[in-house]
């Protein structure tokens, strides 16, 4: 009697693990980095399957999968609520850098944002703009929009300086 209970329990456990692994694999393979949905919506972060998804992503990232590095970097940058993941801009930076070197334009864009904001790395606007340019050349539409915004800001600053200089010239108060 106890032996049959043990077998039934073991069989139930094996079936649960199999279903669990299939669900985790489906969640990972059926998502797209081009999705408009937030990362937390792409992954069904239920606590019962969260660990398997996390482990799978981490394993793939360690194996050099640029897409997994990008996704894991996103998790470190902005962890889902109640996921147990601690936010780490430094770790996100490391993962985005590894993925960016492999040519992932989304990681290149995110790397540029980290440089721009000084999150996980020393703030550096020149490196930020360089990564935005690389990401834009590799097809990142958001990087192209950001570059256009940078250009507008620089033009506006230049226009403002030009207007100040014109006023100074007009009133003969030109500062040398």
N, C-alpha and C positions, 0 to 999 in steps of 0.2 A: 504494500500500500504506500509506504513512504517512498519507495523506489519509483513508483509511477508518478507520484506528485513531483518528485525531483525531475523526472524526464519531461513532464508537461511544463514545468517552470523553465527548464533549460530550452525547450523547443520555443516557448513563448519569447524568451530572451533573444534567441537567435533570429526569429522572425522580426522582432522589433528592431534589432540592430540592422538587419538587411533593409527594411523599409526606411529606417533612419538614414542610412548611407545613400540609398537611391534618391531620397528627397533632397539631401544635401548636394549630391552630384547634379541633379536637375536644376536646382536653384542656381548653382554656379555656372553651368554650361548654357543655360537658357537666357542669360542676361547679356546685354550689350553695353559696351562702354559709351556708345552714342545715345543711350537712352536719356530721355528728358526727366525720368523719375529720379527722385533722390536715392542715394545708395541704400538707405535703410528700407526703402520700398522695394528695391530690386531683390534684396535678400530678405527672406522671411525670417526676421530675427526673433523667432520664438526661442525661449531659453532651452527647450528640449533639443533643438537641432543647431543651436548657435555654435557650440563648441566644435562640432564636426565641420561646419562651414569655415570657421576661423582657422582650424588646423589645416584644412585643405588649401586655403589661400596662402597661409604661411609657408606650407610645404612647397607650393608652386612658386612663390616669390623667392624662396631660398634656392630653387632650381634654376632661377633666372628668367622666369616667365614675366615679361614686361607688363602684361595686362594684370596679372595678380599683384605685382609690385605697385601698380597704380591704384588698384582697388584697396589694397592693404594700407597704402599711404593715405587714402581718403578716410579709412576707418580711424587711423591715428590722428588725422587732422580734425575730424569731426565725428567722434564716436556716437553711435546711436544711444538714446537714453536707456538706462538700465542694462547696458550690454556688458558691463564689467571692464570695458576697455578704458584705460586712462589716456586722456588726450596728451599727445606728445608731438609738438611741432618738429622737434629735432629728429625723431624717428620718421615722421612723415617726409621730412626733407631728404633723409637718406634713401628712403624707398623711391621717392619721385626722381631723385638724381639717378639712381640705378636704372629706372625705367626710361628716363629721358635720354640717357646714353644709348639705349637700345632703339631710340627713334620714336617713342610714344609721344605724339604731339600734346596729348592731354596732360601727361606728366610734365612736359616741357612748360606748358602754360602754368600748371600749379607751382612748379619750381619758380617761375618768374614772379608769381604772386607772393610766395614766401620771401623772396629777395626784396620785393617791393615793400612788404609790411614788416620785414625784419623778424619773421617768425621762424624759430628753429635755426636761424643763420643770421649773421650780421647784415643789417639793412644795407642794400647797395642798389641804387637806382640804375646804374649803368649795366650791371649784370642782369638786373630784372628786365630792362629793355632788350638786352641781347637775347635772353631766353624767350621773350615775347616774339622777337623777330624770327628766331629759329622755329618756334611753334607755329607761327603764321606761315612760314615757308613750307612746313609739313602739313598744312591744311587745317589748322585750328582757327575756326571762325571767331571764337571769343578772343583769341590773341590778336586777330586782325582788328577787331573792334577796339580793343584796348590800345593798340598802337595808334589808331586814329584818334582816340581820346587823348593820348599823350601828345600827339601832334597838335591837336586843338588847344590843349593847355599851353604848350610852348608858344603857339601862335598868339594866343590871347595875352600871355605874359609879354611877348614881344610887342604886340599892338599897344598894350598899356604903357610900356616903356617908351614907345614911339610917341604916343600922345603926351606923355610927361615932358619929353624932350622938346616937342613942338611948342608946348605952353611956355617952357623955359626960354626958348628962342624968341617967341612972340613978345614976351615981357622983358626981354633982354636980361634974363636972370640965369643964363646958361652956366651950369656948373661944369668946370673943366675936369 
